Amino acid sequence: MSSDKIKIGILGATGIVGQNYIKLLVGHPWFEITDVAASPRSAGKPYAEVVKEKWQMSIEIPGNIRNLMVRDVQDFASLKSDISFVFSAMDLPEKEATKAIEFKYAEEGIPVISNSSANRWTPDVPMIIPEINHHHIDIIPIQQKYRGFSKGFVMVKPNCSIQSYMIPIYALEKKGYKVEKMIVTTLQAVSGAGYPGVPSLDMIDNIVPFIGGEEEKSEQEPLKILGKVGEKGIINDDSIQISATCTRVPVSDGHTACVNIKFKNKIPNKEDIIKIWRNFKSVPQDLDLPFAPKQPIIYLENENRPQPNKDRHNDKGMAVTIGRLRKDNIFDYKFIALSHNTIRGAAGGAILNAELLKAKGFLN
């Protein structure tokens, strides 16, 4: 093991999101996994023994992970002293239990970068897409002050279903084209439901027109992301109305969104929108973070793109791919957007958050 990398842990390491962290962090230039934690029934056993046939990644379990002893996620006494921070991939039945564990790690001086939805609406917990609201990390010292944390804190990434369209919307707003209303219909991959996920008889030759909680998240989480840092928490934006319909489709990976937008005042022409998207860069690109896509928004001219099978892996699976920008008969424009839900929308997005925190001096 390299001695100069930051030592990290993964909470919920045996689940699909935890496995994705392990896969994506292989060879990472900054971070090295030295702690894996899961439920009490997995504790005290080698990681490879615990996951066995449950390992769903396209690579073998990395050699440095196979024999790591799984720690009970609530056993803080066994937490290694050199752990700098943890990724949380926990998905406990009760969200309050997840919140309590994440804050307990923060209380113990361990920063938590979470995939869980449990703390997304906690006002003093930043919910970050680094290309958009990187400045929300300014709430971390406020969180630490009011909760009595020394080095620890909790930070979350937003729901996977909004990743495909929030960066392009922000890119337009940053150039002065304020969006007033949006209608979004998502076509979400089965991997978004975890493993074993949606039963095959529900998905083969079928579309499921409901995903519990997704529409509320899709309509509400962007308001926090576009909000501003207040004295005690994030003050949500209220200038945009969003109506969402979320569906499950028989696709393995890649969430697609059909987006209709109405601008508030100025309406750009189609060529300007495409130019804004193609030229968009933000703090992750300026800092050259390892997981940052070189081109965050990729626009394809082909009328039959983007397609999950062809475009979900663009730029390490971290880019948003867009196509079919055209005039809308009711709103101003409509387009199709795609992002990789288990990379950009899950573990990869959280890794990018961690890289942002390190670059800004919050992790060492």
PyMOL commands that set and color helices and strands:
alter all, ss='L'
color gray80, all
select helices_A, chain A and resi 16-24+40-42+47-54+63-66+95-107+130-147+160-174+190-193+200-203+214-225+270-279+283-286+308-311+314-317+343-359
alter helices_A, ss='H'
color red, helices_A
select strands_A, chain A and resi 6-11+31-38+70-72+85-88+112-114+154-156+179-188+228-229+234-235+241-248+255-263+297-299+320-327+333-339
alter strands_A, ss='S'
color yellow, strands_A
deselect
rebuild
show_as cartoon
